[in-house]
Amino acid sequence: MSIDSAAQTLDTSVRTLQRELDRAGTDFRGLASAARVQRATELLRHTNGSITRVSAELGYSSPANFARAFRKATGNGPREFRSNMSR
């Protein structure tokens, strides 16, 4: 997921997309991060895939980086998230 590919898909320039996102009070990095976290929660809820597999599917360079980002966004690590779902 890159701003270049998003701009191309929307048939606009990167700069125009950046301006529009700024006007909306957000940026591409924030939107991309939110989308990754949302997809991660879906995968953790609805699949039995390993944390390593989920992190690779989302494009993280390592499971540790995925776990750190997930914890920062949700307050729980991926394993904790799955454990809390079963309660």
Phi, psi and omega in degrees: 000120179223157178294328178298313181291325177296315179297318179297317178299323180274002179056050178217173178274160177301315182298318178296318178298316178300317179297315181295319178294320178298318177299327180277358177083025180217182175217168185296318181300317179296318178294317180296319179296316178297320179294320178296317180295318179298315179295321179299316180296323177297313181296319180291327179284318194250003176228164176256014181299147180295161176300321178299316180294317179298315181297320179293318180298328180273357175088016177283148182286339178202157176300327179295318178295319177298312182299319179297313180295319180295316179297319180297322183280327188245343183090352178229150171284166181301319179294316177300318179302313179295319179298317180293332179293326185278357180275000000 
